[in-house]
Amino acid sequence: MTIVHQQIPVNKTQEERIKQAKVLADIFKKRAAKIDREGEFPYENFEYLKEQGFLALTVPKEYGGAGIDLYEFLLIQEIIAQGDAPTALSLGWHLGCILEAAERRHWKEESFAKLCQWIVHDNALINLAQSERATGSPSRGGIPTTTAIKEGNGWRINGVKSFTSMAVALDYSIVSVDVNQTGKKGFVLVDHKLEGVSVEETWDSISMRGTRSDDLILDQVWVESDALLVQEELNQPHPNGWYLQVPAVYIGIALSAKEYAVSFASTYRPSTLPGPISDVPDVRRKIGKMELELFNAREVLFSVARKWIEYPEKRAYMGSELAAVKYIATNSANRVVDLAMRIVGARSLSAESPLQRHFRDVRAGLHNPPTDDAIVYSLAKTVLD
């Protein structure tokens, strides 16, 4: 019996976008090994994404974008990741920034409208720049050491951001800052063409190599006053539904690994067997376990995404659910890739096998914040409090 993965009904426009995502994934899959081997940013993939209008998918319709919701965003991320995971994860950071702003409308509206126009008309590529080596992931709650000091009719920005995905290709970064060294966190839009903006190539990870998550250097960068997009209210919970793109991408990797393993099992026939190894009970058991892991992970992911869309008044209280999805999905994805490699055997460790790349890439999901330990303790706190 084949498990049918549930999806919400789609209109024709959405169906066309999903179809195009599948076409792009097939194209990206052919380049994935080269991107990983060379550790270069997938510029060519992003040219395709720009040509197809994918950078504007989450831009609201009133500003010329497709205005897709969280559910469709996750579907597309899962599909693109089956072609090339670093491309998908990078695209997701860009799309997610805009989706959050579109949902919350917490930026200055004129600034949001201007950035949307840059994306729609100029294919501007953006990302959040929040992580710092001194404070770690922003999910841990630290105040940035990067500062924005009021100077004349603008702001002077100084600091270093680590793990800035796409740093070498970005047009703009949304940088978290300590506003006037008051301990109040703000977000400043920084044009990468400005003097004092540079990238230090520090990304030496064996996972997700194509994301080029290098350090962003901000040395005496001056921005105009309206570059300060928003200041956060302290102690106000703002769960980000779009962070579900992380589990969606790693599920995509697992789906690709499963597809490869099933194809291998269905065609590989050693001389000691009368048929392919897919006839062997233990291989069939592993295939069944992969399917169960994926069914569980996808159902959890998309059910929470539906809740996010259908009950916006509950979003402020969904932090634990979003974290639980990340835990469940990324761990399931790792188990699926492991099972796929067990089916294929020693051949899966060949440099020519996509499974060794999937193995390295999927592992990164465990280290994307929030980490497993933080999620478990957070869930315990929710219950006990």
PyMOL commands that set and color helices and strands:
alter all, ss='L'
color gray80, all
select helices_A, chain A and resi 12-38+43-51+54-56+61-63+70-83+85-104+109-122+138-140+209-211+225-227+241-267+277-279+281-310+312-317+319-349+354-366+372-384
alter helices_A, ss='H'
color red, helices_A
select strands_A, chain A and resi 126-129+147-151+154-164+172-179+185-191+197-200+214-224+228-231
alter strands_A, ss='S'
color yellow, strands_A
deselect
rebuild
show_as cartoon
